[in-house]
Amino acid sequence: MGTHMTQQAGSDTLSTPAKILLIDDDAQWLSLTSDLLAETASDFDVVTASSLATGRQQFTERAFDCVVCDYRLGDGTGLELLTEVRDAHPELPFVLVTSRGDESVAADAISQGVTDYIPKELIRSDFDDPTESVLNTQLRQVIRSYRTQHALRQEREIKTAALELLTTMSNQRELYRRFCALLQDNYGYGGVWIGTVGAGGRIVPRAISGCETYVQALDLSGDGGDRFDPAIRALTDDSVAVATVDDETEPWSDAWAAATTGFDFEAGIGVPIGDDRVQFGVLGAYTATTSIDDDQIDLLREFARLISYTIRTDEWTESLIAEEPVTLEIEIDAPTEPLLAFASHLPADAALTIHSVAEHKDGKLLYTVEITGAVPDDCQEHVTASDYLELYDTTETADGHECRFLVTPPTPESIARDYGMQFETITIDDELRTITGYLSTDSAVPNLLADLRSTFEHTTLTRVTSAMTQPRATTTTTAQLLDPLTTRQREILSQAYYDGYFEEPRAINATELADRFGIARATFTQHLRTAQRKLFGTIFTQEGRR
């Protein structure tokens, strides 16, 4: 019979193949029907069973999109299996096939939850004219209806679960972790992660569930590397991206297959997180199945919208300001951070004020810290015990002493520097770091906070003020004065000021300052002169406009 069969029109096929369990104790009928579906419906994957017991075993061992079962079986009836199917999957399509004389069971079958029924006479007509297959049409209708209802139910469930998380949880990191776990546990993904865009375009993982080792091996620098990963590609292209190990048409399929070796990932989906104004980050999900359907993509898109909403409400509402320079005050409680750990060992009445932070050689940061309420010997003892803190030198001051520390990043200031934050005051008191300073635009606030919280979980934005809400003569002018300077120029100018380079007589010379930065004296002098020229230029330009 296969010689004159044709495939159903492509426009009628399902978007993703459906696995069908076909059960009949008539071996010839079972073979003919199976061949009919195999040759006329490329979107059907048919598994056969010749008895109720075999069908029950197949259903238990595999997942199906539809069950097609004859009413009369040698060891029972299709309604017996229907009861078991409904107990396990109340809405799974179950089509009962009836023979002549069994029409009376149709009403009873419908009352017991059968999705549809079809007489064998109609299927027999398909054998004669398979181009207009009644069985194919009927199966596609019930499967499409089931998938649509299933997708709607999933959407309602995920919205309910996600909204419950939004309304009951205040810890942002835990909220994102629960989002990932919700997808992994309830929707069968082997791994899920959420990342946001940090300084320089790099991707900062906010939460990872089930794929930690894989994500940690990715190039998250934001330079466009590792495009084989669908999440990175989605962020780069600002569109949904899909990767499967068997898709040889894509240029990155081999790299994807190599990267997922050892992981149970056959396919992955990346969905950008953001809105028309700004792109926040990306949602990545990986699965052991190779087929990615529209329902999965729609589900993840809905999740990405919820995550975008979360980021908006949790961080952007903290600023509540337009696109303009802002003053920030940030508190950080991180006992293991080098300077906070150091401060915790000092006497209770000790206080630390950080006058300047500058980049030193070998990637370390040079901190100039004024310490009151402690003696130098106490400081040296606790510095020696730290792997990330090195005492550069110490000088006496009127109220205590000033120490210069070399600190290995990451530190709160190293992260804030990447966003161009201009520090005003940095204090450590009661084992709490308080940073105040300026950002040239409020749009950097959410990503700065995300970056800080990814390393220092207990980061709190305690105050954010726009330039428009403060007197122009103080906030606006200060920000404008410093804005033309590069981060390096601000660091050198600040260090020179606090170390007494501009005092008379000078407390330190250019060579000594250059040594502290780990740079040549000529380089230091060039940065300092450029910073002074820019600063004076801004001052006199502002003065001329009044």
N, C-alpha and C positions, 0 to 999 in steps of 0.2 A: 504493500500500500504506500510505502514511502516514496515511490518513484513519481507520484503526481501531487505530492504535497508542497505547499509553499508557506513561507513564514508570514506571520501576521504583519501588518503594516507597522513600520517603525514608530509612527506617531502614537500607536495604541499600546506600545509596550510599557512596562513599568519602569520607573526611573532607576530602580535597583532590582536585581533578580530576587525572586521569591522562592523559598525552599518549601516544597509541598510534600506532604506525606499522603500517599495514595494506597488505600487498603481495600482488597477484594480477594475472596477465596477462590474465585474462578481464575485459574492461571492464564487461560487464553484472553479473557476480558482484561485482566490486569496488564498483560503484555501489550495488547492493542492500544489500550488507553495511555499507557506510559509512552509508547512509541508516538502516539498522536501528539502528546504534549511536548515530547522532546523535539519533534520535527516541525511543529508549527509555532512553538512558543520559546524563543531563545531566552526569554526572561524568566523561565521556570526551571528550577532545579528539583527534579522529581526523585523521591526515595519511595520504594515500594515495599509492601508487606502483604503476605498472603493469608494472614489469620489475625484474629483479635489479639492473641497473645503476642505475636510478632509486632503488630502495630503498636501495642501498649509499650513494648520494650523500646522500639524506635523512638516513640514520643518521649519516653523518659530519658533516653540517652542524648537526644539532639534537640536543637531549637528549630521550630518550624514557623512559617508565616501563615500556613493554612493546612487543614486536615480535610481530605476527601475520602469518605468512608462509605462502603456499601452497607445497606441496612442489614441484610441477612449474611451472616458469616458462619462458617462451620462450627466454631466454638463460642458463639454468642451473637450479639447484635451491635450495630453501630451506636445505638443509644447508650449501651453500657460504657463504651469508650467516651461518648459525649459527656457523661457524668464526671468521669475522671479528668477530662480536659477542662471542663468548666471549673472544677475544684482548683486546678493549678493555674489556669489562664481564663478568667471569666469572659474575656472579649475576643479571644483568638478565633478567627474564622473557621467554622466547622460546616462543611457541605456534605449533606447526606445524599447518597445515591440510592434511588428506589427502583425496584423491578416492577413489572406489570403485576397488579394485584396488591402491591404494597402502598398504594396511594393513600390509603386510610391512615397510615402512620404519620403522614406529613403534619397534620394538626397537632398530634401528640409530640412530635419532634420539635415543632416550633415552640410549644409550651415549655419544653425542657431546655430550650436555649440554643437550638440549632440555628446557624446563621442563615442557611438557605438549603434547599433541596433541589435535585434535578433527576428526572426520570432517565433510565438507561436508554429509552427509545430516542431521546434527543441526542444523547451522546453517540448512539449508533448512527445517526444521520451525519455526524461529524466524520465518521469513517468514510462515508461516501463523498462528502464535500468538505474537506478540511479547511478550505479557504475562508469559510464563514463559520468557524467553530463556535458553537454555543457554549461548550464547556470553557474554552479559553476566555470568552467574553464574560461569562458569569464569575469565573474565578478572579479575573482582574477587577471586576466591580467590587467584590467583597473584600479583596486585599487592599484596594485603594481606600475604601471606606474605613477599614480597620486602621490603616496607617494614618489617615487623616485624623481620626478620632484619637488615636494613640499620641500623635504629635500634639494635638490640642490639650490632651490630658497632661502630657509631659510639661508643656508650657505652663499650664496652670499650677502643676506641682512645683516646678522649679521657681516660679514667681512666689508662690506661697512660702516655700522653704527659704528662699533668698531674702524675702522681705522679713521673715521671722528673724533671720540672722541680723539684718540691718537694724531691726528695732530692739533687739535684746543684747547686742554686743557692742562694747565701746572700744575694745582693744583692736586697733586697725590690723596689726599683723595677724592676730588670731582670726579676724574676720576673713581675710584673704585665704588663710590656710583652710578655713572651714568651707569657703567657696570651692577650693580645689578638691577637698575631700568629698564634697557633695556630688561633684561631677564624677569623680573616680568611683565612689561607692555605689551610686545609684544609676549610673548610665554606662558602666562597663569599660571605662577608659583605664588603660594600664598606667598612665601618667598624665598629670595636669600641672601646669604652672602659669603664674601670672608675673609679668615683668613690666616695669615702667621705664620711661626714657629719662636717663640721668644726664649729668654734665657731659658735654662733648658728644652727645648722641648715644652713649653706651647704654646697654640694657641692664637694669638693676632688678634681679629676681626679688619679687615681694613675697611669694609663697610657692612652694614646690611640694607636690604629693605624688610619690611613686616613681619619680624620674630624676632624683637628685643627682646621681652620678652622671647621667646623660647630659643634663643641663649644665653642670659644672664643667663639662668638657667642651662646651660650645664657645666659640669666639663671640663674646658679647660686647666687643669694643665699639660697635656701631659703625664700623668701617665697611660694612657690606659683606664681610666674610661669612663663611658657612651658610651660604644661601640654599644649601640642600635642606636645611631645616625649615619646615613650613612656617614656624612662628617668626623666625628672623626674616624670612622672605615676605611674610604678611606685613611686618612692621616697615620694611624697606619700600614695598610697593603700595602700602596703604590699601590692601585688598585681601580678601580671604585667599589663603594658599593651602594646597593639598599636596601631600607627597605619599607615594606608595612604592613598595620595594619592587613591584613587578611592572612599573610604568617605564618602559624603556624609551618612550618618546621624549622624556624630559632629560635635559642635559645633566641634571644633578642626581639622577636615579642611582647611579653607581656609588656616588659619595654618600647618599642617604642610606643605601644598603650597608655600606662599610661602617658608617657611624652607629647604626643600630644593631650591629653584630653583638650578640650577647644579651640583647634586650628583646623582650617579647613585643616588639613594635613592628607591625606590618604596614601601618599607615599613620599619618599624622595630619592634623588640621591646625592652621594658624589663623587667628581672627584679630584684626587690629582693634584696640580699645581707644575710643576718643569720640569727638564730635566734629562739627563743621569748623570750629574755632581752633582746636588744638588736638594733636594726637598724644594720648597719655602713654600708651604702651601696647601690650599684646597678650593674648590668651593662647596658650599652646596646649593641645591635647593629643594623646597618642593611643592607638588601639591595636589589638592583635588581629583584627580583621582587615582585609584588603579593600572591602567595598565601603565607600564613603557616600552616603546619600544626602539628598537635600534636607531631610529632616534633621540629621545630625548637624549640618552646617547652620540651619535656622536656630537650633537649640543653642549652639555656641554663640551665635550672634546675639541671641537674647541675653545670654549670660554676660557677654561683653558689654551690652548696654547697661546691665545692672551694675557691673563693676565700674563703668564710666560714671554712672550716677553716684556710686559710693565715693569715688575719688572726688567728684565735684562737691558733694555735700559735706564730706569730711574735712577736706583741705581748702578748697576754694572758698567756702563760706567763712573760713577763718580769716581770710583777707578782706573780703567784702569791699573791694576797691577797684578802681579802673586801672587801665594800663599806665602806670606812672611809678616813679621812685618810691620806695617804702622803707620805713625804719622797722626793724624786727627785734624782738627780744625772745630768745630761745633758751629753755632750761633743759639740761641733759643730766639724767641720773644713770650713770654707767660705772659701777664700782671697779670694773676691770680695766677701764681706760687708763693709760699710764699715769697721767697727771692726777686724775681723781684717786687712783689707787695710792699714789704717793701722798696725796693730801690726807688720806684716811689714817695714815700712820703718824701724822704730826699731832701735837697737843690740841686739845679741843678748842682753845681760843685762837689757834693759828688761822690766818687768812692769806689767800693767794690772789694777787692781781697780775694778770698777764698783760704786759705793756705792748708786746709786739710778737708777731709770728712771721717767720721768714723761711724760705726754702734754702736748705743747706745742701752740700754735696751728698752723693750716694742716696738721694731720694728722701733724706731725713729732713725734719723741720727744726729750726732753731727758735726756741721760746725764751723770751726775756720775762722773768717772773719775779715780782717783788713779794717777799715773804715776811710777814709780821707774826710775832708770837711763837717763833721757833728759832733755834740756833743752827748754824751751819753744820755742826756735827750730826745733829738729828737728820738733816737732809741727806748727807753723804751716806749714812747708814742705810737708809731706805732706797736710795738710788742704786746702790750696789746690788741689792736684791732683785732689781728689775731687769728683764731682758730687753725692754723697749725704751728705757729711759737712761740717758747718760748725762752726767753733770759736766758741762763745758767749762764754766768758771764761775766764781762768786766774788762779789764786791760788797762792801759795807755801805749802808745808807743811813740816813738820819733816824728812820723808824725801825730798821731791821737790816735786812740784807737783800741783795738782788742776785738771783741765780739765772744762768743761761743753761737751758737743757737742750740736748739733742733727742728728739722723740721720733720713733718709727711710726709712720702712718699705718692704718687710718686713725685720724683724730677728728673731732668735730670741726676743727679749723681747717684741716686739709680738705675735707669735703666741701665746706662753705667757700673756700678759696676757688674751687673749680667753678662756682657759680658767680664769681666776681664780687663776693660779699666784702664790703669795706668795714672792718671791725672798728667799733668805737670803744667799747669796754668788754673785758672778759674777766670774770671773777670766779673763784672757787671758794665756796663757803658752805659749811655743813655738808661736805661731800657732794655738793651740787654745782654744776657748771652753768653759769649764766653768761650768754653771749648777746651783746647788742651791736647792731651795725646796720649798714645800708645795702639795699639791692637796687640796681638801676631800673628794674621793672618788676611789677608784682607777679607777672606770669611765671617767673622762676620759683616762686614760693612753693607750689605743690611738689615740684620735682626735687627741690632742695630738702624739703621735709621727708620725702620718700627716701631719698638717698641717706639722710641722717638716720632715719628709723630702720633702714635695712641693716645698719651696723650697730646703732645705739637705740634699742627698742623703746626705751622710756625717754623719748624726745617730745617736748611740749612747746608749742608756740604760745607764749604767754601774752605777747602784745604785738600788734602789727598796725602801723599808722602810716597813712599816705602823706605825701608832702603837702597836699591841699588842705589837710586838717591841722597843720602846724604852722607857726609863724614863718613866713618866707625868709626872713633874715637869718634864721638859725638852720632849720633842716634843709631847705632847698639849696641855700648857698653852700653849705658843707658838702652836700652830695655833688653839687656842680663843680666845686673846687677839686674834688678827688676823682671824679668820673673820668677825666681825660688820661689819668695815669694808668699804666698797666699794673697788674698785680705785683710784678717784680719791683717796679719803681716805687710803689706805695710801701712795700716791705723795706726797701733800702732807706727811703726817706724817714719812715717811722723808726727804724732801728737807729739811724744816725741821731735822730732827735732824742730818743730815750737814753741813748748811751752817752750823751753829752758832747756830740760832735760840734754843735753850734754854740756851746758855752764858751765863755772867755775867762780863763784859758780853756782850751779844749780838754775834755776828759778822756778823749780817745782820738786817734788819728785814722786816716783813711786806710792805711796798711792793716791796722788792727781790725778795723771793721770788715775789710775784704777777707781777712782770715776767718772771721766768724761765719761768713757766707760761703767760704770755701771757693772763692773766686779770685781772679787777679785784681790787683789794685787798679789798673787801668779800666777794667770792666766795671768795677764798683764806681769809680769816679764818673764814668760815662752815664751810668744809670742815675746817679745822684744829680748830676747837672741837668740831665733831660727832665727829671722829675721836678726840679726847681723851676726850670724854664716854663714847663707846662702849668705849674701851679701859679707862678707870677702872671703868666699870660691870661689865665682864667680870672684871676683877681682884678687885673686892670681892665679886662674886657667887661666884667660885671660892673666895675666902678664907672666905666664910660657910658653905660646904658642908663645910669640913674639921673 
